[in-house]
Amino acid sequence: MKMINSALTAAALLLGAFPLISAHAATPASTLVVAENIDDIVSIDPAEAYEFSSGEYVTQTYDRLIQYDAPDVKKLVAGLAKEWTADDANKTITFTLRDGVKFSSGNPLRAEDVVYSWKRVVVLNKAPSFILTQLGWTPGNFDSMVKADGNKVIVKYDGDFSSAFVLNVLAARPASVVDALTVQSHDKSGDMGNAWLKANSAGTGPFILKSFRPAEILNLSANPNYFGGAPAIKSVIIRHVAEAPTQQLLLESGDVDIARNLSPDQISQISAKGKFVVETYPQAAVHFLSLNQKDQALTNPAIWEAARYLVNYRGMTDSFLKGQMQIHQAFWPAGFPGSLDENPYSYDPAKAKKILADAGVKTPIDVTLDVINSTPFTDMAQSLQAGFAEAGINFKIIPGTGSQVITKYRARTHEAMLLYWGPDFMDPDSNAKAFSYNADNSDGNYQSTTTWRNGWAVPDEMNKETIAARAEADPAKRNEMYVDLQKKVQATSPIIIMFQAATQVALAKNVSGYVNGATSDFVFYRLVTKK
């Protein structure tokens, strides 16, 4: 074996026991090796997992009754349930389980496993439990709300929403199904197997946990009996590599197949060499500029319209935001049902000035702009400052820590604000209630929404449509309603949505089939092949 250079030696040492191999080494054909920062993991128990990296892990090892799945993560499809029937009038959904599904232990999937899995989320009450408890489930009433009946699971819910909304809730991470018999056998002092599941898997997923060492490694082996077909790759090793330069070094030396956390500059270097494939995947967070309607100088709708033509969208995404964000001008992220992917606005100061002049708006207008004091936000603020000045709107940038900026935003004491928003779970209502609903704009009616925080009293028609969309049972019609809401917010709101975050992944050229959706829950390795 040839000795490797000192830089690679240092990189290997950072990986603990990662083998020292030659600069032209290749990973085993049956193993996918990923370099990624996974030190955010607090727990890998699906009832507790609430971090980005733990969400990715849960997707590999567990399934839900219904789920967004590879290769098309835009569609909600059958998972452990082969079919379901919704009764919106009685707020009930009946799921019928697939036949022949087994957990990695060999135990057959039962309706009782589903009931137990969801009940432990509610009872344990860990960070993500609110996603299920919003359905009206509590430790006291759960047994009357969710029941097993042979190979069926009967779900009742309580709330002003439709079965379409409930299905998206049940496609979320905490609705993952665990092997009740195995987990119960590892109960310690009534913890419902929580301690054991922090180091073991008990799912039906395409992979089985082989070993997990926090801030070091996730080692997964393929489940040959996976109901969706055995993965082509036999194992996936996710190595914790915090430093982006080290990830690049390992990728270029052949020691890893995928690098997940490279900087834009590194992506440019990788792309220029032509030896790797770089894929860009839109993420769920949207970034926006908002104008507080408690400031009378910003209440003229002509200012909102002009503002949309004063953002240098392309100038930012072609320079310092390249690879980090993509132009997206609607509140629901691209890549999911119900998204509006039309971007009708572009940088046009002359048009903005005409809009203001035609409306009789007098300039100059001086406005403070609060921004988080870190990249890329400060760079974005400077670009906005330059663009808006072209039409006589002068931003005075006020940088602050994240907590300072958000505290001011919640108090509605800002004038203009540069921030971002991400959904709690992948249903359009999660963002619609933030961007298109505010029926009570009074100071005493605090709401964790962009509309209330910007003092925008949403028109009654839009409020009613937001409520109706949440309750609409027909998925196609429901998506149409959310698209319509986004068009209205896009055109007639003091909230100017500009970008959707993106992540770039560098892959060895012999790797194909990798799927990365808009959240960490939608990272899939089961279709990966290596030539």
Summary of the structure (lengths in Angstrom):
residues: 531
radius of gyration: 24.7
end to end distance: 24.2
largest distance: 76.8
contacts: 1804
relative contact order: 0.15
helix: 33%
strand: 23%
